Amino acid sequence: MVFFNGVDWAVLIGYFVAIMSLGLFFWRRNNSADEFTAGGRTLPGWLCGLSIFATYLSSISYLALPGKAFVDNWNAFMYSLALPFAALIAVRFFVPLYRKSGEISAYSLLETRFGLWARIYASSFYLLYQIARIGVVMYLMALPMAVLFGWDIRTVILFTGAIVTAYSFVGGIVAVIWADAIQAVVLLAGALLALGIMLWGMPGGPSEVIAVANESGKFSLGSTSLFDVSEPTVWVVLAFGLFDNLRNFGIDQSYIQRYIASSSDREAAKSVWLGSMLYVPVSALFLFIGSSLFAFYESHPADTQEVRIIVAEQKLMQAGISFDAADYQQRLQETAAKLTSKDLGDRVFPHFIAAHLPQGARGLLIAAVFAAAMSTVSTSLNSSATLVMSDFYKRLYRPLSNDQQDVRVLRFATIGWGAMGTMMALALVRLTESALDVWWLLSGVLGAGIIGLFLLGLMVPAIRSKRSIWVLAFGMLVIGWMAVSKSDYWPESLDQFTSPFHTFLVIVIGPLAMILAGWLIADRRSSA
């Protein structure tokens, strides 16, 4: 267990004070719903682009990407390589579409195309998606604090949830976007610092790191088999990345709000290109950190054993076994001996931060982990509150509400989704698998139906409202089958009906099945 010293605490506390001060600075500007949700539509593209980049670079990337490279290879980089293609489609089609509509809700277009039910469905699933996202992000942020510094994981989650909800509550979208931009700088500075210390901490320097990692295949992109759809091959992850990023750029409320908040169409397009093209090399940086961690810990077996003990302690904590138990040490050693490299993956980078960084730098890196989580959570809170106000309160309950009423709903919804996301993070404390894999599955299941409905409207012009409901129902059955048949809840008696596809393909095959079904229906009868 590592303890913070005075310099580390000063850096960390200074970071939290700065973020809260930023929210308070913008407090008076948020006297209207448009200011709270779109920043008056006057923000520059570079600022919105940095915010998009910081949203991508959550603690999912900051901790889980190095963990994946440490355990496996650079297979996850194929997701990043799909980004430019998704950005091109977004700039060509989505940005002009949303800018022209002028609506703050991403799903008002679905109502125009299919009816109110489509808007409510998409908004509801998006709000559930954000609760899951907030939970995974906050859990990944809190994990290293708990296992390395002896902090109670639930206390860390509750404290961070309160802080990020507070500055989202008082500052609105402008505070969120400015905080994201600042946090993006903190994230990069922390990662580069950690990598430099790691590379030059090896006896042979950077060349030894590269040689050791390369010898174990840590720079491989994975299998290139074109016909293997049951494993995360290069093509499976690339397809997943394309569709998931189309979901981000095309239907994710938090991204659409940045298009609307930009001062012009040109600035909105600039934000998409900046955010996406920054993430590609930075994701490679984090994967390289993971490969370097593998080489570093291969040459430091004592550190590897220390990580094993830390992970074993966490597993015993999750199992409810108290430190005071009579056989605790025996169980600890037995658990540590059974651990695989996959069990260690998400924990190695936090351990390196705590054990090998000098004072002050350690505080900066922990601040960066907090920054990674908070930038994503604050974005999720603001976009969720926006949908609660626009798609439920204003659309269904009080269409003629005034600004004061709308802002009140926005603030209450921010608190509500902050609380639910925090509770989700607390529920994930017992999570033991790779957080990146869990998140990608949740992302696919909760996002596939929305992207499928959106693409159905664009690509099958003849389909109308009533028949699109049946198409969506069919799509949800396909999505549910692909997800559940790969889980522990699938009965053994139905093993012959298990999906042959990897779960990453949920967000690919689900929408494609909906487009095909819609085309078949429209081909037989062009009106509902």
C-alpha positions in Angstrom: 0.0 0.0 0.0 1.3 3.4 -1.0 0.5 6.7 0.8 0.3 10.2 -0.6 2.6 12.8 0.8 2.0 16.5 1.1 3.0 17.4 -2.4 0.8 14.7 -3.9 -2.2 15.9 -1.9 -1.5 19.5 -2.8 -1.6 18.6 -6.5 -4.7 16.5 -6.2 -6.6 19.0 -4.1 -5.5 21.9 -6.3 -7.0 20.0 -9.3 -10.4 19.6 -7.6 -10.5 23.2 -6.5 -9.7 24.4 -10.0 -12.4 22.3 -11.5 -15.1 23.5 -9.0 -14.0 27.1 -9.5 -14.5 26.7 -13.2 -18.1 25.5 -12.7 -18.8 28.4 -10.3 -17.3 30.9 -12.8 -19.9 30.0 -15.4 -22.8 29.8 -12.8 -24.3 33.2 -13.8 -24.2 32.5 -17.5 -26.6 29.6 -17.1 -29.8 31.6 -16.8 -31.4 30.0 -19.8 -31.9 26.5 -21.1 -30.0 27.3 -24.3 -27.0 28.5 -22.3 -27.1 25.4 -20.1 -27.4 22.9 -23.0 -25.7 24.7 -26.0 -23.5 27.4 -24.5 -25.3 30.1 -26.6 -24.1 28.3 -29.8 -21.0 30.5 -29.9 -18.1 28.1 -29.0 -15.0 27.7 -31.2 -14.4 24.4 -33.0 -11.0 23.7 -31.3 -12.6 23.9 -27.8 -15.5 21.6 -28.7 -13.0 19.3 -30.4 -10.8 19.0 -27.3 -14.0 18.3 -25.4 -14.9 15.4 -27.8 -11.3 14.1 -27.4 -11.5 14.2 -23.6 -14.9 12.4 -23.7 -13.3 9.6 -25.7 -10.3 9.5 -23.4 -12.2 8.4 -20.3 -10.8 6.2 -17.6 -11.9 3.3 -19.8 -9.1 4.3 -22.2 -6.7 5.6 -19.5 -6.6 2.3 -17.5 -8.2 -0.4 -19.7 -6.3 0.2 -22.9 -2.9 -0.3 -21.2 -4.4 -3.3 -19.5 -5.5 -4.8 -22.8 -2.0 -4.3 -24.3 -0.4 -5.7 -21.1 -2.5 -8.9 -21.3 -2.9 -9.3 -25.0 -1.7 -7.0 -27.8 -2.7 -3.9 -29.8 -6.0 -5.5 -31.1 -8.0 -2.6 -29.6 -6.2 -0.1 -31.9 -8.3 -1.3 -34.8 -11.2 0.5 -33.0 -9.2 3.7 -33.2 -8.4 3.2 -36.9 -12.1 3.2 -37.7 -12.4 6.7 -36.3 -11.4 8.7 -39.4 -14.0 6.8 -41.5 -16.7 7.5 -39.0 -15.6 11.2 -38.8 -15.8 11.5 -42.5 -19.4 10.2 -42.6 -20.2 12.5 -39.6 -18.9 15.6 -41.3 -20.5 14.8 -44.6 -24.0 13.8 -43.3 -24.6 14.1 -39.6 -23.2 17.6 -38.7 -25.1 19.4 -41.5 -28.3 17.5 -40.6 -28.3 18.4 -36.9 -27.0 22.0 -37.5 -29.9 22.5 -40.0 -32.5 21.1 -37.7 -31.6 23.5 -34.9 -33.0 21.1 -32.3 -31.0 20.4 -29.2 -32.3 16.8 -29.0 -30.5 14.3 -31.2 -33.7 12.3 -31.4 -36.2 14.9 -32.6 -35.3 13.8 -36.1 -36.4 10.3 -35.3 -39.8 11.7 -34.3 -40.0 13.5 -37.7 -39.2 10.3 -39.5 -41.1 7.7 -37.5 -43.2 9.4 -34.9 -43.0 10.2 -31.2 -42.5 6.6 -30.1 -39.1 6.5 -31.9 -37.9 9.6 -30.1 -39.0 8.3 -26.7 -37.4 4.9 -27.4 -34.1 6.3 -28.4 -34.0 8.8 -25.6 -34.9 6.2 -23.0 -32.2 3.8 -24.2 -29.6 6.6 -24.4 -30.4 7.5 -20.8 -29.9 3.9 -19.7 -26.7 3.8 -21.7 -25.4 6.8 -19.9 -26.1 5.3 -16.5 -24.1 2.3 -17.5 -21.3 4.5 -18.9 -21.0 6.6 -15.8 -21.0 3.5 -13.6 -18.1 1.8 -15.6 -16.1 5.0 -15.9 -16.4 5.9 -12.2 -15.6 2.3 -11.1 -12.5 2.2 -13.2 -11.4 5.5 -11.7 -12.0 4.4 -8.1 -10.4 1.0 -8.5 -6.7 2.1 -8.3 -7.4 4.4 -5.5 -8.9 1.6 -3.4 -6.3 -1.1 -4.1 -3.2 1.1 -4.0 -3.8 3.8 -1.4 -6.0 2.0 1.0 -8.9 4.3 0.3 -12.4 2.8 0.5 -13.6 2.3 -3.0 -17.2 3.3 -2.2 -16.0 6.5 -0.6 -14.0 7.4 -3.6 -17.0 6.8 -5.9 -19.3 8.8 -3.8 -16.9 11.7 -3.4 -16.1 11.9 -7.1 -19.8 11.5 -8.1 -20.6 14.4 -5.8 -17.8 16.7 -7.2 -18.6 16.0 -10.9 -22.3 16.4 -10.4 -21.8 19.7 -8.6 -19.7 21.4 -11.3 -22.0 20.0 -14.0 -25.0 21.3 -12.0 -23.6 24.9 -11.6 -21.7 25.4 -14.8 -23.8 23.8 -17.6 -22.3 22.8 -21.0 -19.8 25.6 -21.1 -18.2 24.6 -17.8 -18.2 20.9 -19.0 -16.5 21.8 -22.3 -13.9 24.0 -20.7 -13.2 21.5 -18.0 -12.9 18.8 -20.7 -10.3 20.9 -22.6 -8.2 21.4 -19.4 -8.5 17.8 -18.4 -7.3 16.7 -21.9 -4.1 18.5 -21.2 -3.7 17.0 -17.8 -4.4 13.5 -19.3 -1.7 13.8 -21.9 0.9 15.3 -19.6 0.3 12.5 -17.1 0.6 9.8 -19.7 3.7 11.1 -21.3 5.4 11.6 -17.9 4.6 8.0 -16.9 5.8 6.6 -20.2 9.1 8.5 -19.9 9.8 7.2 -16.4 8.9 3.7 -17.5 11.1 3.7 -20.6 14.2 5.0 -18.9 13.6 2.9 -15.8 14.6 -0.2 -17.7 18.3 -1.2 -17.6 18.5 -1.1 -21.4 16.3 1.9 -21.8 13.6 2.2 -24.5 15.3 -0.3 -26.8 15.0 -3.1 -24.2 11.3 -2.3 -23.6 10.5 -2.6 -27.3 12.6 -5.8 -27.7 11.0 -7.6 -24.8 7.4 -6.5 -25.7 7.9 -7.4 -29.4 9.3 -10.8 -28.5 6.1 -11.6 -26.7 3.8 -10.3 -29.5 2.6 -7.3 -27.6 2.6 -5.1 -30.7 0.5 -7.5 -32.7 -2.9 -6.3 -34.0 -4.3 -9.8 -33.5 -5.7 -12.4 -35.9 -6.3 -11.3 -39.5 -8.6 -14.2 -40.3 -11.4 -12.8 -42.5 -13.9 -15.5 -41.8 -13.5 -16.0 -38.0 -16.4 -14.1 -36.5 -16.3 -15.7 -33.1 -13.0 -14.0 -32.0 -12.0 -10.3 -31.8 -10.0 -10.4 -35.1 -8.6 -7.3 -36.8 -11.8 -7.2 -39.0 -14.2 -7.8 -36.1 -12.8 -5.0 -34.0 -12.6 -2.7 -37.1 -16.3 -3.3 -37.9 -17.2 -2.8 -34.3 -15.2 0.5 -34.2 -16.9 1.8 -37.3 -20.4 1.2 -36.1 -19.7 2.2 -32.5 -18.2 5.5 -33.7 -21.1 6.1 -36.1 -23.2 5.8 -33.0 -21.0 8.3 -31.2 -20.9 10.9 -34.0 -24.4 10.2 -35.4 -26.8 9.6 -32.5 -24.9 10.3 -29.2 -26.6 13.3 -27.6 -23.3 14.5 -26.0 -21.6 14.8 -29.4 -24.6 16.4 -31.1 -24.7 19.1 -28.4 -21.1 20.0 -29.4 -22.2 20.4 -33.0 -25.0 22.7 -31.9 -22.8 24.6 -29.4 -20.2 25.4 -32.2 -20.4 28.8 -33.7 -20.8 27.7 -37.3 -21.0 24.6 -39.5 -17.3 24.9 -40.3 -16.4 25.0 -36.6 -18.6 22.0 -35.9 -16.9 20.0 -38.6 -13.5 21.1 -37.1 -14.5 19.8 -33.7 -15.3 16.3 -35.1 -11.9 16.1 -37.0 -9.9 17.5 -34.1 -11.5 15.2 -31.5 -11.3 12.0 -33.6 -7.8 12.6 -35.1 -6.3 13.4 -31.7 -7.7 10.2 -30.2 -6.0 7.9 -32.8 -2.4 8.6 -31.8 -3.2 9.0 -28.2 -4.9 5.6 -28.1 -1.7 4.2 -29.6 0.2 6.0 -26.8 -1.8 4.2 -24.2 -1.4 0.8 -25.9 2.3 1.5 -26.0 2.2 2.2 -22.3 0.6 -1.2 -21.9 3.3 -3.0 -24.0 6.0 -1.1 -22.0 4.4 -2.1 -18.7 4.6 -5.7 -19.8 8.3 -5.3 -20.5 8.9 -3.4 -17.3 7.1 -5.9 -15.0 8.8 -8.8 -16.8 12.1 -7.4 -15.5 10.7 -6.5 -12.1 9.2 -9.8 -10.7 8.9 -8.4 -7.2 6.6 -5.7 -8.5 4.5 -8.3 -10.4 4.1 -10.3 -7.1 3.1 -7.1 -5.4 0.3 -6.5 -8.0 -0.8 -10.1 -7.5 -1.2 -9.5 -3.8 -3.1 -6.3 -4.4 -5.5 -7.9 -6.9 -6.0 -10.9 -4.5 -6.8 -8.4 -1.7 -9.4 -6.8 -4.0 -11.0 -10.2 -4.9 -11.2 -11.1 -1.2 -12.8 -7.7 -0.5 -15.3 -8.3 -3.3 -16.1 -11.8 -1.8 -16.8 -10.2 1.5 -13.9 -11.8 3.3 -12.6 -9.6 6.1 -8.9 -8.8 6.7 -9.5 -10.0 10.3 -10.5 -13.5 9.3 -8.4 -16.2 10.9 -7.4 -17.8 7.5 -7.1 -14.5 5.6 -3.4 -14.8 4.8 -3.7 -18.3 3.6 -6.7 -17.4 1.4 -4.7 -14.3 0.2 -1.8 -16.5 -1.0 -4.0 -19.1 -2.6 -6.0 -16.5 -4.5 -2.8 -14.7 -5.6 -1.3 -18.0 -6.9 -4.4 -18.6 -9.1 -4.4 -15.2 -10.8 -3.8 -15.0 -14.5 -2.4 -12.1 -16.5 -5.9 -11.1 -17.4 -6.7 -10.6 -13.8 -3.8 -8.2 -13.4 -4.3 -6.2 -16.6 -6.4 -3.2 -15.5 -4.4 -2.9 -12.2 -0.8 -2.7 -13.5 -0.8 0.9 -14.6 -2.3 2.2 -11.4 0.3 0.2 -9.5 3.1 1.7 -11.6 1.8 5.2 -10.9 1.8 4.6 -7.2 5.0 2.6 -6.8 7.4 4.2 -9.3 6.5 7.9 -9.8 8.2 10.6 -7.7 6.2 12.8 -5.3 4.1 15.4 -7.1 4.2 13.4 -10.3 2.2 10.7 -8.5 -0.4 13.3 -7.6 -0.5 14.5 -11.2 -1.2 11.0 -12.5 -3.9 10.3 -10.0 -5.4 13.7 -10.9 -5.2 12.6 -14.5 -7.1 9.4 -13.7 -9.8 11.6 -12.0 -9.7 13.9 -15.0 -10.3 11.0 -17.4 -13.4 9.9 -15.4 -14.8 13.4 -14.7 -14.6 14.6 -18.3 -16.7 11.7 -19.5 -19.1 11.7 -16.5 -19.8 15.5 -16.7 -20.5 15.2 -20.5 -22.9 12.3 -19.8 -24.7 14.2 -17.1 -25.2 17.3 -19.2 -26.5 15.4 -22.2 -28.8 13.2 -20.1 -30.2 16.3 -18.4 -30.8 17.8 -21.8 -32.8 14.9 -23.0 -34.9 14.7 -19.8 -35.8 18.3 -20.3 -36.3 18.3 -24.1 -37.7 14.9 -24.9 -39.7 14.2 -21.7 -40.5 17.3 -19.7 -41.0 19.8 -22.6 -42.2 17.4 -25.2 -44.6 15.3 -23.1 -45.5 17.3 -20.0 -45.1 21.1 -20.4 -44.5 22.2 -24.0 -45.0 25.9 -23.1 -42.6 25.9 -20.1 -40.4 29.0 -19.6 -36.6 29.2 -19.3 -36.7 29.3 -15.5 -38.7 26.0 -15.4 -36.5 24.4 -18.0 -33.3 25.3 -16.2 -34.8 23.9 -13.0 -35.5 20.6 -14.7 -32.0 20.5 -16.1 -30.5 21.0 -12.7 -32.7 18.4 -11.0 -32.0 15.9 -13.9 -28.2 16.5 -13.5 -28.5 15.5 -9.8 -30.7 12.5 -10.6 -28.4 11.0 -13.3 -25.4 11.8 -11.1 -27.0 9.8 -8.3 -28.0 6.8 -10.6 -24.6 6.7 -12.3 -22.9 6.7 -8.9 -25.2 3.8 -7.7 -24.3 1.9 -10.9 -20.6 2.3 -10.1 -21.2 1.1 -6.5 -23.0 -2.0 -8.0 -19.9 -2.7 -10.2 -17.6 -3.0 -7.2 -17.9 -6.7 -7.5 -16.7 -6.7 -11.1 -13.8 -9.0 -11.8 -13.5 -9.2 -15.5 -11.8 -6.8 -17.9 -13.6 -3.5 -17.6 -13.0 -2.8 -21.3 -14.7 -6.0 -22.4 -17.7 -5.4 -20.1 -18.1 -1.8 -21.3 -17.9 -2.8 -25.0 -20.7 -5.3 -24.5 -22.9 -2.8 -22.7 -22.2 -0.2 -25.4 -23.2 -2.6 -28.1 -26.4 -3.8 -26.5 -27.7 -0.4 -25.4 -26.6 1.4 -28.6 -27.3 -1.1 -31.4 -31.1 -0.5 -31.5 -30.7 3.3 -31.7 -28.1 3.3 -34.5 -30.2 0.6 -36.3 -33.3 2.8 -36.2 -31.4 5.8 -37.3 -29.8 4.0 -40.3 -33.1 2.5 -41.1 -34.6 5.9 -41.5 -31.7 7.1 -43.7 -31.2 4.0 -45.9 -34.8 2.7 -46.4 -36.8 5.8 -47.4 -40.0 3.8 -48.1 -40.3 2.3 -44.5 -42.9 4.1 -42.4 -43.8 4.3 -38.7 -46.0 1.2 -38.1 -43.8 -1.3 -39.9 -40.6 0.3 -38.4 -41.9 -0.8 -35.0 -41.9 -4.4 -36.1 -38.4 -3.9 -37.6 -37.1 -2.5 -34.3 -38.7 -5.4 -32.4 -37.0 -7.9 -34.7 -33.7 -6.0 -34.3 -34.0 -6.1 -30.5 -34.6 -9.9 -30.6 -31.4 -10.3 -32.7 -29.4 -8.0 -30.4 -30.8 -9.8 -27.3 -30.0 -13.3 -28.7 -26.4 -12.3 -29.6 -25.8 -10.8 -26.1 -27.6 -13.3 -23.8 -26.5 -16.5 -25.7 -22.9 -15.6 -24.9 -23.6 -15.0 -21.2 -23.8 -17.2 -18.2 -27.6 -16.9 -18.2 -28.0 -18.9 -21.4 -29.3 -22.5 -20.6 -27.0 -25.3 -21.5 -29.9 -27.1 -23.2 -29.9 -24.3 -25.8 -26.2 -24.3 -26.5 -26.8 -25.4 -30.1 -28.6 -22.0 -30.6 -25.7 -19.9 -29.2 -24.7 -17.0 -31.4 -21.6 -17.8 -33.5 -20.6 -14.1 -33.5 -18.3 -12.3 -31.1 -20.2 -9.9 -28.8 -18.4 -6.9 -30.4 -20.6 -7.6 -33.5 -23.8 -6.9 -31.7 -23.7 -3.3 -32.7 -22.8 -4.3 -36.3 -25.2 -7.2 -37.0 -28.2 -5.8 -35.0 -28.4 -2.6 -37.2 -27.7 -4.5 -40.4 -30.5 -7.0 -39.6 -32.8 -4.1 -39.1 -31.9 -2.5 -42.4 -32.3 -5.8 -44.2 -35.7 -6.4 -42.6 -36.8 -2.9 -43.3 -35.8 -3.2 -47.0 -37.7 -6.5 -47.3 -40.9 -5.0 -45.8 -40.6 -1.8 -47.9 -39.9 -3.8 -51.0 -43.2 -5.6 -50.6 -45.2 -2.7 -49.5 -43.9 0.9 -49.6 -46.3 2.3 -47.1 -47.2 1.2 -43.6 
